[in-house]
Amino acid sequence: MLHLLGINGPLQWISCRLWTVAGFTFSARNLKVLQIIWEFFGHLKILCKRTAQRKESSLSSESLQPIVVVHGGAGSIDDAKVPGIKIGIKRAARSGYKQLQQTGSVLDAVEQAVKSLEEDSHFNAGYGSALTWEGTVEMDAAIMDGTEMEAGCVSLVRDIQHPITLARCVMEKSRHSYLAGDGAMQLARSEGFDILPKAALITERAQKSLNDYKLRRNKSGNSRLPIPPGTVGAVAIDAFGNVAAATSTGGTMGKLPGRIGDSPLLGAGTYADNEIGAISTTGHGETIMRYNVASRILALVQHKNCTIQQAAEQVLQKMTLRFKETAGIIAIDHRGQLGIYFTTQRMSWAYQKGEKLHSGIQAGDNQIEVVCDES
């Protein structure tokens, strides 16, 4: 009888259950009323969905412009290295932005930006990573999607070009969020990553830096010597407010084998949440993870109504005052506002927004270039 009234699917099931459980015999009129109510809520659902889509479209056209921000590490940067670093950091920002335009994915954008830096020997990630005390390369990375707050993290990765891609693989291809050492390498092999020959990621620059570090430390006996910048990272936002963050590093120069820093730790070196923002940190890893820098900054944005720039300045200044160690961050909040700040001597950074490419390496820098996509 129900199907003769045009009552099918879920409505028919509900009607039958009510009939059976309550022991009632519904008239055709009552069932028709039930159908009208069901159709009303169906139309209401469609209306709500269309309203949300209009709000989303309005937000993208009036408020938010897609942005990709990158950093190349904070610390003591020699003058001789500055030109190469500037070229590499701007290339990475453009590469990530182009990827965002092509795929519309902030996750693709931050991964691509970091991959560009992992391929550049001027930066401490991938090819160009700092060496352990034993002269080997052990890398860490993390990537996080702010939409569902999914993340992938890896540590003690060896002999692959792009740890950031392996981190994303952990997020998308495994049932875990963090893999390290042999487990991470096993996943890399099973997913077809190219495993490079031993020492293929060791550069002459990294070897010289390690030798110099050992010499200075042996002479002074001081374990807190200035070290080259560590870590690269990227954050991005799209027109709909979706954010993502990615961080990759070779770690600190002369570290003990097995050491893990802040970069792959969610809430310390990397974090992304559409409701607050995205952040990637760089600097003294042991201090950043103890102070939980990324989470502290985003908490000020969420709970104290600070801008992302205000929050970054407040947290890093307090960290430096308390621990006598330095750091830097790039960040973007859910409104598309940027935070770029460091308490180190220098930090290379760049971002693209529309046709404008901004970059800097010293406090107060903001060089602007107008760029056009090659397509």
C-alpha positions in Angstrom: 0.0 0.0 0.0 2.8 2.4 0.9 4.4 2.3 -2.6 1.0 3.1 -4.2 1.1 6.4 -2.3 4.5 7.2 -3.6 6.2 6.5 -0.3 9.4 4.7 -1.0 12.9 4.2 0.4 13.7 5.5 3.9 10.2 6.9 4.3 8.6 3.5 3.6 10.9 1.9 6.1 10.1 4.4 8.8 6.4 4.1 8.2 6.5 0.4 8.4 8.5 0.4 11.6 6.0 2.9 13.2 3.1 0.7 12.0 4.7 -2.4 13.5 6.0 -1.0 16.8 3.1 1.3 17.7 0.4 -1.1 16.5 -1.3 1.7 14.6 -3.1 1.4 11.3 -2.2 4.5 9.3 -4.8 6.0 6.9 -3.9 7.1 3.4 -4.3 10.6 4.6 -1.9 10.2 7.5 0.7 8.6 5.3 0.4 11.4 2.8 1.0 14.0 5.5 4.1 12.0 6.6 5.3 12.1 3.0 4.8 15.9 2.8 6.8 16.4 6.0 9.6 14.2 4.7 9.7 16.2 1.4 9.8 19.5 3.3 12.9 18.5 5.3 14.5 17.3 2.1 14.0 20.7 0.5 15.2 22.4 3.6 18.4 20.4 3.5 19.0 21.4 -0.1 18.3 25.1 0.8 20.8 25.0 3.6 23.4 23.4 1.4 23.0 26.1 -1.3 23.1 28.9 1.3 26.4 27.4 2.7 27.8 27.3 -0.9 26.9 30.9 -1.5 28.6 31.9 1.8 31.7 29.9 0.7 31.7 31.5 -2.7 31.3 35.0 -1.1 34.1 34.3 1.3 36.5 33.3 -1.5 35.7 36.3 -3.7 35.6 39.0 -1.0 37.9 37.9 1.8 40.5 35.3 1.0 43.2 35.1 -1.6 45.2 31.9 -2.0 48.7 32.3 -0.4 51.7 30.0 -0.1 54.4 31.0 2.4 57.8 29.3 2.8 60.8 29.5 5.0 64.3 28.2 4.5 65.4 28.0 8.1 66.3 30.5 10.9 69.8 30.9 12.3 73.2 32.2 11.4 73.4 32.6 7.7 76.8 33.5 6.1 76.7 36.4 3.7 78.2 34.3 1.0 75.2 32.0 1.1 72.6 34.7 0.9 72.2 35.1 -2.9 71.7 31.3 -3.4 69.3 31.1 -0.5 67.2 34.0 -1.8 66.9 32.4 -5.2 65.9 29.1 -3.7 63.3 30.4 -1.3 61.6 32.5 -4.0 61.6 29.5 -6.3 59.9 27.4 -3.7 57.2 29.9 -3.0 56.4 30.2 -6.7 56.5 26.4 -7.1 54.0 25.9 -4.3 51.7 28.7 -5.5 51.7 27.3 -9.0 50.7 23.9 -7.6 47.9 25.4 -5.6 46.6 27.1 -8.8 46.8 23.8 -10.8 45.2 21.4 -8.3 43.4 23.7 -5.8 44.9 21.6 -3.0 46.7 23.3 -0.1 48.2 20.0 0.8 49.7 19.7 -2.7 51.0 23.2 -2.5 52.9 22.9 0.8 54.3 19.5 -0.3 55.6 20.9 -3.6 57.1 24.0 -1.9 59.0 21.8 0.6 60.1 19.4 -2.2 61.7 22.3 -4.0 63.7 23.2 -0.9 64.6 19.5 -0.3 66.2 19.5 -3.8 68.3 22.6 -3.1 71.7 22.1 -1.4 71.4 25.6 0.1 68.9 24.3 2.6 69.0 21.8 5.5 66.5 19.3 4.2 66.8 16.4 1.7 69.8 17.0 -0.4 71.9 19.4 1.8 70.8 18.0 5.1 73.0 18.6 8.2 75.1 15.6 9.2 75.1 13.6 12.5 78.2 13.4 14.6 79.0 10.2 12.7 78.7 11.9 9.3 75.4 10.4 8.3 72.0 11.9 7.2 68.9 11.3 9.3 65.9 13.4 8.3 62.5 14.3 9.9 59.4 15.7 8.3 55.7 16.4 8.9 52.7 17.4 6.9 49.2 18.3 8.2 45.9 19.1 6.5 43.7 21.6 8.4 40.4 20.4 7.0 40.2 17.1 8.9 43.3 17.7 11.0 45.0 14.6 9.5 48.7 14.4 9.6 51.8 12.3 8.7 55.1 12.4 10.4 58.4 10.6 9.9 61.8 10.6 11.6 65.2 9.0 11.2 64.6 8.8 7.4 67.6 7.8 5.3 68.5 7.8 1.6 65.4 9.3 0.1 65.2 12.6 -1.7 61.8 13.8 -0.3 61.0 13.0 3.3 58.0 15.3 3.1 56.4 13.0 0.5 57.0 10.0 2.7 55.3 11.9 5.6 52.3 12.4 3.3 52.4 8.8 2.4 52.2 7.9 6.2 49.1 10.1 6.4 47.4 8.7 3.3 48.7 5.1 2.9 49.1 3.8 6.5 46.9 3.4 9.5 49.3 5.6 11.6 50.3 9.2 11.9 53.9 8.8 12.8 56.6 6.3 11.6 60.3 6.4 12.3 63.5 4.6 11.4 63.1 1.1 9.9 59.3 1.4 9.9 59.4 4.5 7.8 61.9 3.1 5.4 59.9 -0.1 5.0 56.9 2.0 4.0 59.1 4.0 1.5 60.2 0.8 -0.2 56.7 -0.7 -0.3 55.3 2.5 -1.9 58.1 2.6 -4.6 60.3 5.4 -3.3 63.7 5.6 -4.9 66.2 4.4 -2.3 69.4 6.3 -3.1 72.9 5.0 -2.7 74.6 5.5 0.7 76.0 9.0 1.1 74.1 10.3 -1.9 72.5 13.1 0.1 75.8 14.2 1.7 77.1 17.5 0.1 80.6 19.0 0.4 79.1 22.0 2.1 77.5 19.7 4.8 80.7 17.8 5.3 82.7 21.0 5.7 80.2 22.4 8.2 80.4 19.2 10.3 84.2 19.3 10.3 84.2 23.0 11.3 81.7 22.3 14.0 83.7 19.5 15.5 86.9 21.6 15.4 85.2 24.5 17.1 83.6 22.3 19.7 86.8 20.4 20.5 88.6 23.7 21.0 86.0 25.4 23.1 84.3 22.5 24.8 81.0 24.4 24.3 78.0 22.4 23.0 76.0 25.6 22.4 78.0 26.9 19.4 76.1 28.8 16.7 74.9 26.4 14.1 73.7 26.8 10.5 70.0 27.2 9.9 67.9 24.1 10.2 64.5 23.1 8.8 62.4 24.3 5.9 58.7 24.7 5.8 55.6 25.9 4.1 52.0 26.9 5.0 49.2 27.7 2.6 45.5 28.8 2.5 43.0 28.5 -0.4 40.1 30.7 -1.3 37.8 28.7 1.0 39.9 29.0 4.1 41.4 25.5 3.9 45.0 25.5 5.4 47.9 23.1 5.5 51.4 23.0 6.9 54.6 21.1 6.1 58.1 21.0 7.6 61.2 19.1 6.7 64.7 19.0 8.2 68.1 17.3 8.4 68.2 18.3 12.0 71.0 20.1 13.9 74.6 19.8 12.7 76.6 17.3 14.7 73.6 15.7 16.4 73.8 12.3 17.9 72.4 9.5 15.7 68.8 8.9 16.6 68.1 12.5 17.7 64.6 13.8 16.8 63.8 17.5 16.9 60.6 19.6 16.9 59.9 19.6 13.1 57.9 16.3 13.0 56.1 16.9 16.3 52.6 18.2 15.9 52.0 21.3 18.1 55.7 22.0 18.4 57.1 22.3 14.9 54.1 21.8 12.6 50.3 22.3 12.9 47.2 23.1 10.8 43.6 23.5 11.8 41.1 25.3 9.5 39.4 26.9 12.6 42.7 28.6 13.6 45.5 28.5 11.1 48.7 26.8 10.0 52.3 27.1 11.2 55.8 25.8 10.6 58.6 26.6 13.0 62.4 26.6 12.7 65.3 27.2 15.2 66.6 25.4 18.3 64.5 22.2 18.2 65.0 21.1 21.7 63.6 24.4 23.0 60.8 24.6 20.5 59.5 21.3 21.5 59.8 22.0 25.2 57.9 25.3 24.8 55.4 23.8 22.3 55.7 26.9 20.1 53.2 26.1 17.4 50.4 25.3 19.8 51.1 28.4 22.0 50.9 30.7 19.1 47.7 29.3 17.7 46.2 29.3 21.2 46.7 33.0 21.5 44.9 33.5 18.1 42.0 31.2 19.2 41.5 32.2 22.8 43.1 35.7 23.2 42.0 37.3 19.9 45.6 38.1 18.9 46.6 38.4 15.3 48.9 35.7 14.2 51.8 38.2 14.0 51.1 39.4 17.5 51.0 35.8 18.8 54.2 34.9 17.1 56.1 37.8 18.5 54.8 37.3 22.0 55.6 33.6 22.1 59.0 33.7 20.5 60.1 36.7 22.6 59.1 34.9 25.8 60.8 31.7 24.6 64.0 33.5 24.0 63.8 35.4 27.3 63.2 32.2 29.2 65.5 29.7 27.5 68.1 32.0 25.9 67.5 30.2 22.6 66.1 31.5 19.3 63.5 30.4 16.7 61.4 31.6 13.8 58.0 30.9 12.3 55.8 31.3 9.3 52.1 31.1 9.9 48.7 32.0 8.3 45.5 32.2 10.2 42.0 31.2 9.2 41.3 34.8 8.0 44.3 34.7 5.6 46.5 37.0 7.8 50.2 36.2 7.8 52.7 35.8 10.6 56.4 35.9 9.8 58.8 36.4 12.8 62.2 35.3 14.1 64.5 36.0 17.0 67.5 34.6 15.2 70.0 36.7 13.3 68.3 35.8 10.0 65.5 33.7 8.5 64.8 33.3 4.8 61.2 33.5 3.8 59.0 34.2 0.8 55.3 34.1 -0.1 53.2 34.6 -3.2 49.8 36.2 -3.2 48.3 36.8 -6.7 51.0 38.2 -8.9 53.1 39.6 -6.1 56.1 37.7 -4.6 57.3 38.9 -1.2 60.6 37.8 0.3 63.1 38.6 3.0 66.0 37.3 5.1 66.7 40.0 7.7 64.4 41.7 10.1 62.4 44.4 8.3 62.9 43.0 4.8 60.0 42.8 2.4 61.1 42.8 -1.1 58.2 42.7 -3.6 58.4 41.5 -7.2 55.6 41.2 -9.7 55.7 37.7 -11.3 53.8 36.1 -14.1 53.1 32.4 -14.4 54.9 30.6 -17.2 51.9 29.1 -19.0 
